[in-house]
């Protein structure tokens, strides 16, 4: 479990085939400073498990489903990534509850600079659009953000906007995003649960038993 507060920007240093997936090595001194075998680290929003590590790097396996669902598809040495260690149970929830389970990807459609900030407009697949709400939470490449605008409810793909403060621009990979870039998206876990519950049809009301006080044939009134 994560909070979407990026701790450092790391770099992929090696990628090797591993069955139908890959094994990636990432340089991240802070991420591995207290890591152990089997620990979880968020890599641009994707929860990966440490299988090997050194003083300033760790290695993790990425299965095919994860590659298909995220921007880790086609990952190569030199890519910079957002890193966050799993949050401690006694820690502060600085962002929002982030599982590291990517719902899909979006495309940066527009970057609008402000005096000291930037607004990113990002496409969202049609199946995820109902889960994105104005002023709600969303994780983009593992960064906890507040939705500052969303497309109207309509058939087809939609979009949403996030406003990035100077700290986010400087401390994460989002400051370098340009139109056409793909980003990992994780919608709010509460919205996903509500959508799942509503997908089930409510069971029909059971038939009420006959009124036992009503007279029966041959009985007295």
C-alpha positions, 0 to 999 in steps of 0.5 A: 500500500502506498500514498502517492507521495514520491520519495525519489526519481530513480532510473532503470539500469537494466532490463532482461527477458524473464519468461513472457515478462521482464526482470528490471533493475532500478537505481534508487538509493533511498528506495533500497535504504531499508528494503529487504527481499520481498518488499514492495516498491512503487515504480511509476505507480506499479507495485513491484516486489524486490527480488534482489538488491544492492547498495543503491539498486533493486531488481524486480520481475514484471509479468506480462499482464503488468507490461500490457496494462502499464507504461512498463511495456517496452521499458529500456535502460535510461528511463526515469521512474518515480519511486515510493516505498510501501507506507508504514502502518504508523505513517502519515497518509500524505496523499491518498490510498494507492495500491500500485494496481494500475487500471490502464494508461492515458495520454497527455493531451495538453500541457498548459503552463502557469506562473509557477505551475502546470496543468496537464490534460490527460485522456482516460479510457471510456471504462475508467471515465466514470471513476474520475470525478472533479476534486477526487483523487487519482494516481498518475505515474504513482503521484497522488493528485487531485482532479481539477477538471473532468470531461462531461459524462458522455459515451466514448473516451474522456479526459481529466486535468490535474494541476501540478505545483512546483514541488511536484514538477521538481520532485517527480517525472511529471514535470517533463511530460509533453503531449503524446506521453503515456502515463499510468493511471490508478483510479480511487479504490473507493470508486472502483468498489462502488462501481463493482457493487452497482454492476450486480443486479439487485435480487428480486424481493421474496414473495410474502407468505399467505396471510395466515389469518385469512379464512381457509376453505371449510374453516370457520370465520 
